[in-house]
């Protein structure tokens, strides 16, 4: 079960359809990845096709050789 961070989502939702780049920052282990997964799920529920969503977990060992 993941914690839904409604306060943050309410601030981000108005920009879902905007072309501007969104940047989410925070200290390590503060819930940024969970927030992004929730956003990804909400976009999919709104009908955004999976081909239009890119999600990379750079802590995944598959990317370890590409990160300096």
Protein Blocks (a to p, Z undefined) as FASTA:
>chain_A
ZZddfklmmmmmmmmmpcbdcdddddehilpmmmmmmmmmmmmmnopafklpccddfkbm
klmmmpZZ
